């Protein structure tokens, strides 16, 4: 019984780490889209400054 409890704790900690990693990835993707300024489209990149007047 003790081994099963330890195994369940280890399995729970693995799931917690997976959730933390997924949350960090989601935050990173959100920051990328926020910085790129695109409304959800891929490949928008960081917007260029306006052109200088001639």
Secondary structure, DSSP 8 states (H G I E B T S, - for coil): -HHHHHHHHHHHHHHHHHHHHHHHHHHHHHHHHHHHT-SS-TT--S--------
